[in-house]
Amino acid sequence: LIWAKVFNVSHGGEGGYTMNMIVCVKQVIDPETPSASFKIDPDAKRALASKDKPMVISPFDENAVEAALKVKDANGGKVTILSMGGETAKDVIKHSLAMGGDEGYQMTDAAFDDSDSYATAANLAEAIKKIGEYDIVLCGRQEADWDAGQVGTGVAEILGIPSVTAIKKIEIQDGKAIVERVLADGYETIEVSLPLLVTVSNEIGEPRYATLKGIMAAAKKQVTNWSSADVTPAQARSQMLKIYIPVHEGECTFIEGDTPEEAGANLAAKLREAKLI
C-alpha cells in the first residue's frame, strides 16, 4: 500500500509508461549580457535586466525541459511547466510549451518576491502538491543567476521523495527510473523508484528548438496563474545583506635603475618592503 503510488503509471509508448512530469523553470537575466551592461539596484538588492536584452529561461532549466521531453518522446505522458516569478515569467513558460510542454502554471505575487533558496523550494513544493499527481519532478542543476544549486534538492526534501542531482540521462524501465549522474571523473548509473526529483545538467544534450507549429500551439495555451491566495508563501530563512559589483583597482609602480642590475636590486628591495619575498 505504501508503494501503490510509486507504480501509478499507465502503459504507453513501446513497452514504456505514460509519465506525469513537472518541470520547474526560472526566468533570469540573459547570461550573455555584457558586463558593461550589467547593473544592480543596491537598495532593492537585486540585479537589473538590460533594456536591450530580454530575460530568458535559465539554461539549466531549459536542459530540464529537454530531459522531460525526451522521456515523453520515449514513453508518452504529460509535461507540466511551473515557474515562480514576475509577470514576465510567463515568457519562459510559453517558451517551454513551444518546445513541447503541455500545460503551464505561474506563481506571481509580491509575497513571493525576495525568496531565498528555502522559501523558493517550499513554495514550489506546495505548488507541485496543488498540481496533483506526478512521477518525476525536474529542475535545472543550479540557477544561472545565483548558482546556488539548492532549490531542487530542497523541493525533493519537502515532498519527501528521492532525488538525484546533475543527471545526464534518464530512462524509464519497469516503473523505475534509470539515471546517469555526472561525476567529476565520469558518471554513475542509478536505479530509483518513482516518484522522484532530478536536477538536470547540460550533458543531457542541446535543448530542442521550438518549431513554428510549437510556437503557434503554445500561443493558444492558457497559463494558470496562482497568487498567495492559492499557495501560502513560505518565509525566507536567510537575508541578503548586500549586493554589489566588485571594483577591481590596480596600481603600477615603475622600478628605475641605471643598469639592469640596479633595477633588479631596487625591485627586490621593493618586494621585501611589501613583504612579498
N, C-alpha and C positions, 0 to 999 in steps of 0.2 A: 504493500500500500504506500509506503514511503516513497518508492521509486516509480509509482504509477505515472507521474508527470514527466519523468525523465524520458519515457518512451512514448509520450503522447505526440507522435508524429505519424502522418499518413503516408502510405506508399505513393511514390510519384517518380517520374523520370524512369530511367532504365535501371531497375534494381536499386533505386535510391529511395529517398524520403523527401516529402514535401516539408520544407522548413519555414518557420516563422522567425525572421531575423529583424533586429532593431539596431540601427547604426546611429551612433551619437556623432554629430558633426559640429564644428565651431567655425565662426567667421573671424578671420584675423586680418591684420594689416598685411598687405602683399609682401612676402619675404624678399621679393626682388626690388623693393623700394630703395632707391639710392640713399646712402647715409646722409647726404646733404639735404634730402627732402624729409628726413625723419625728425619729428618734433614731439614734444611731450607737453602735457599740462601739469606743472608741478603742484598746483593746488588741488586738482581733481585726482592727481596721482595716476595718470593713465597716458598711454601713447596716443597720438593723433594720426588719423589716416591722412595721407596726402590727397589734396584736392584732385590731382590729375591721375591718381591710381586708385581704383575702387578696391574695397576689401574683398577678400577671396576666401574660399574654403581652405582650412588648414591642410597642407599637403598630406600629412599622415592620415587625416580623417578621410581624405579622398582615396587613399590606399584602402582604408577600411570599407568604404563603399564598394570598391573594386572587388575586395575579398568576398563580400556578401553576394555580389552579383555573380561571381564565379560559382559559388555554392548553388545559387538559384539556377544558373545555366545547367549545372550537372544534375540537380535534384528537383527542380521546381520550387515553388514556395513564394513567400511574400517578403519584400524588403521594406521596412518602415524607417523613415528618416526622422531623427529627433534632434532639435537644436535649442539651446537656451541663449538668448542674446537680445539685441535691439531689433527694431522693426526691419532693418536691412538684412537680418539673419535669414529672412525668407529667401533671399537670393541664393544662398548656399544650399538651402533645402530644394529649391527649384532646380539648381544645378545637379544635385544628386538624383532628383526624379528624372531629369533629362537623360542621365546616364543609364537609367533603368529601374530606379526605385519605384515603389508602388503607391505609397502614401506618406504624408509628412505632418509632423507636429512641431509647433513652435511655442516656446515659453518666453513671453515678453512681458516684463513688468519691472518697474523701478525697484521693486523689492528684491529682484534677482541680481541687481547690479552689485558690483564690488564683492562678489562671492569669491572666497578662496577655494583651494582645491577640495577641502572637505565639504563646504556648502554646495559647490558645483556638483560633486558626486552625489550628495544626499538629494539634491533637487532632481537630478537626472534619474536617480533610482526611484523616487516617488512617481515621476512621470512614467517610467517604464512599467511600474506596477499598475498605473492607471490605464495604460495602453492595453494591458492584459497578457495573454499567453505569449511566450517566446521560447525559442530553443537556443538561439545564440544572440548575444549582445556583442557588437563590435565597436571598438574605439580605435583612434589612432594611438600609436605607441607613446606619443607625447604631443604637447601643443607646439605649434610653430612659433608662438609668441613667447611664452614663459618657459617652455621646455621642461616643465616640472615632471611630467610623466606619472602623476599620482591619481588622476581622476578615474581612469579605467579600473584599476585595482580597487579603488575606493568604492566604485559602484558595485563591483562584484562582492566586496565585503558586506556592504549594506544589504544587498539582495540575498546574501547567503549562498552564493553559487561559486563553483571553482573558476579560476582564471588562469590563463596562460598569456604571458607577455611577449611582445616582439616576435610575432609569428610571421613566417614567410609563405606558408601554405596551409590550407585546411581542406579536408575531405570528410565526408560522412559515410560511415560504414557500419551497418547493423545497429543503427540507433546510437552510435557513438561518434565522436569527432577524432580524427587522426590529424594532429597538427605538427608542423615542423617549426621549431623555435630557434631564432637566431642567437648564436653564442659568439663570444669574442674570437674563437678559433674554429668555428664551424657551425653546426646546428644539431639539435637533438629532436627525435621524434617521440611524441607523447600521445597516448590514448586517453581521452577524457569523456566521462559521461555527460549527457545533456540534462538540463540546460547548463550553459557555461558562458563566460565572457572571455573574449580575446582582444588583445591590443595588437594592431597590425603595423608591420614595418614596411618600408619601401621595397624590400626584397620580394614582396608579393607580385611585383610587376607593374609596368606602366598603366595607370588608370585609363580606361577606355574614353574615347571622345564621345560626346553627346551627338547623336545624329540629328538631322533636321526633323525627322519623324519623332524622335525622342523629345526634342525641344518643344515641338508643337503639342505633343501629348502632355508634357509637364505644364505647359501654359494653361491647360484646361483643368488641371487637378487643383482642388481646393486644399489649402493647408489649414489644419485645425490649430487655432490659437488658444493657448491657456495662459491665464494670469495667476496672480497669487490667490485668487478666489478658488481656483481649480487645483493648484498644487501649493501646499503650505511651504513658504520659503524656509530653508534652514539657515541658522545663524552661523556666520563665519567664525572660525576659531583662531584666526591669526589676523594681524593688522599690518598693512603696509605702512611703513614709517616715511619712506622717501623713495622717489624715483627720479633719476637724473641721467643725462647723457654725460659720460666720462669726458673730462677735459685732459688732453694729452699735452703736456708742456715739456719743452726741451731747452737746454742751454748749451751753447757751443763755446768752448774756450780754445783759443789758438795758442799752442805751445811754441815759443820762439827760441832761437838759438843761432849763434853764428856758424856753427857746424852741426852736422847730423849727430855727432857725439854729444854736443852740448844740449841740443834739443831733446835727445833721448834722456839725458840726465835730468833735465828740467821736467820732462814728462813723468819720470819715476818719482821725483820729489813731490809732484802734484798728486800722484796716485797714493803715495804714502800719507800725504796730508789729509786726503779724503778717506784714508784707512781702507783702501781697495787692494793694497798689497802690503 
